[in-house]
């Protein structure tokens, strides 16, 4: 019976067993995705008992990748990507080169040929964006600066892998494998044509998609049908991803990512994210189950040292390289550790590249098995690696002057220039965060000639502010040294305009310790957090929804000729 309904049996067995083993893993204080991966191993073709349909599982996982990347696009605007380009682009490219050399050197030492070694190294060099997203969402750091840098870094890696997947068949015969459909002499035309198609897709999405998608969502929302709205969101994600692959040669994942980016321009982007969340979660589970199904446990018995070496390159080697590159680009230690943890795994592009390498006779079959083993182990332990980063940073900085120096590197943007006018050094406003809210506050302060110092983690933003003549400091305001550079001790007011409330208490404690009489204004999107901060007497708290209701209420009462009462609308 199960053979006649392979789709149903695959979904039912995959989700059912993932639920049981995910629960067991959680109770054992392990990440739930460990249970999902083990579930895939148990229903895969390499273990006895029931075997699910691997082809169907792979397609379901592909849908999961598309929906997850669509969700990233909903949270990650083009401006976010451009803000981290100076670290993400050079960092990702250099990391791919070095990590590929490490993996290729390992394979060469095992006696593989040059082509197989290079393909093997490339497969180990690129991390899984899907795994990263799950981990960042779990830790609540997806929208942080470090989270945006990590996601931007992996997006650049994905773009690079698109080019690799297109060029590999053209180069196969030159490298000693079977010639792909394009043939060995068409490498440069193939590369040029690929760049043209990818550029055309991105231009189309940025120019046309950013105008069309918000209008389409608005038209659907006007019908008042929740079903149609949900359908429009899912249809847009999958249809654009499919069209991107069919017409432009872009991967499903990247097509869905740009679909989310253009949909973010709509005022309904938050609702779109909420409506697609259940599907994204369900198909993400199927993605991890499908990874487990590809894994042959016997490789752990037959080639344990090789597996250990592969895991070492993935978790330690390329992560160390990435951390060094981030530090070389003058970013602090906590950013370097976040990027290092983000890259300590491999995923979907590695599977695709390994499969293509085997089919072109470039990569030996044992290479694919080792890549899958490395992926399974690195994905399983990646949440643990992430969880260990903060304790590691605290332990290291407490014992090492070098670590403390790396946490606050000698950066000219980390302190105000000596020639800063006196109006920024006493009685000023210290404005933490220069995002959408911070920019509006800054514009109001400027229009009323109130001096202020901006504290912002984006170095590019600080550079731009200084060019414009505005006093600004680069760094994390939770670090007392950063607020000191903003002359918090002489400031009249601290305004925290960032939505992240995780470190706001540290900022306020520093401000109160150095300047007991300072006024503090805090922004939050969390009602419980707003109530708790108000009870603590932390300052003036602005809760987004309450302020929106207060403003709308004032407008309504004004239209009826009534006087508004803030106490009533609070």
Secondary structure as UniProt FT lines:
FT   TURN            2..5
FT   HELIX           6..27
FT   TURN            28..29
FT   HELIX           32..42
FT   TURN            45..46
FT   HELIX           54..75
FT   HELIX           78..83
FT   HELIX           85..109
FT   TURN            110..111
FT   HELIX           114..125
FT   HELIX           129..139
FT   TURN            142..143
FT   HELIX           145..175
FT   TURN            181..182
FT   HELIX           184..186
FT   HELIX           187..204
FT   HELIX           205..209
FT   HELIX           210..222
FT   TURN            223..224
FT   HELIX           226..248
FT   HELIX           252..263
FT   TURN            264..265
FT   TURN            267..268
FT   HELIX           269..293
FT   HELIX           298..302
FT   HELIX           304..312
FT   HELIX           313..317
FT   HELIX           318..328
FT   TURN            329..330
FT   HELIX           333..342
FT   HELIX           348..359
FT   TURN            360..361
FT   HELIX           365..399
FT   HELIX           401..407
FT   HELIX           412..414
FT   TURN            418..419
FT   HELIX           422..424
FT   STRAND          429..432
FT   HELIX           436..447
FT   TURN            448..449
FT   STRAND          452..456
FT   HELIX           459..467
FT   TURN            468..469
FT   STRAND          472..474
FT   TURN            477..478
FT   HELIX           480..485
FT   TURN            486..487
FT   HELIX           488..490
FT   STRAND          493..496
FT   HELIX           504..514
FT   TURN            516..517
FT   STRAND          519..524
FT   HELIX           527..535
FT   TURN            536..537
FT   STRAND          540..543
FT   HELIX           544..559
FT   TURN            560..561
FT   HELIX           566..569
//
